[in-house]
Amino acid sequence: MSEAKSVEAAQGTSPPAYYGNTLNQTMASQSSNGKGSRKSKALFGYAVGATTALIVVLIMGGVYYYRSLDVIQESLKKFKVVDDSDKTRVSQDVEIDTLNQYAVFRLNGVDMEPGTFAVLDYAKSLTGLYDPKGRQCFLIAGIRSSIVDLQTLSSAYEKNKTNHVNTTNMENLVYVLADTYPVSDKKILPAPLKNSCTSIPVYWLEPASAEKIHDIQKRGFWGNIWRGIKKGVTWVIRNVKITVHF
């Protein structure tokens, strides 16, 4: 009874318009609280779903990343080749990438300029050479049929070991500067040469004729230096020796 009177008293003391507005606001507040609760639940559900999806994506990405690392590691093979017949001329660290289809020969002979390296790109059918002292690069178009394929080259030597060869009776492919314009389209460069050769001159090499080889041998070291022909840069591709004069 006292509660009813207090309500009536409150109604009596409050302006009718204000009391009605207060009642409407209370009901609206209760209604909005209910809607807010439903929205919060929906947002929570979305958040849980998004978090779960993100975790799945991260897990799958991690699995893919580590599998990719395994593939890359399996596709790389490194070893050293030393010529027992003339150790000052041929000593090279070789890196074979079967995934990207190329081999890199880092030339470390006693008479070799540090940083000199050659590339055999099977995918582009190109051979390249970087000369750090002369700040120039060279390209040979095509891969001779006497040069073994990449898989055979990879299986010919033991991984992470020094492999000894004798180049005395090996076929020697000799190349000299071609009478053509420098390479203008640097996009054709094998991937390992791009960082070193993109901003410096690149020249074509061609097989030396028998007469040219005879002249180089006849003139000797100082005669060739006098004519601006450098001592040959040599590296070994299993059963073939490549020598470049430039």
Secondary structure, DSSP 8 states (H G I E B T S, - for coil): -HHHHHHHHHHHHS-HHHHHHHHHHHHHHHHHHHHHHHHHHHHHHHHHHHHHHHHHHHHHHHHHHHHHHHHHHHHEEEEEEEETT-TTT-EEEEEEETTTTEEEEEE--TTS-TT-EEEEETTTTEEEEEETTTTEEEEEES--TTS--HHHHHHHS-TTSEEEE--TTSEEEEEEE-SS-----GGGS-HHHHHHHTTS-EEEEEE--HHHHHHHHHHHHHHHHHTT----EEEEETTEEEEE--
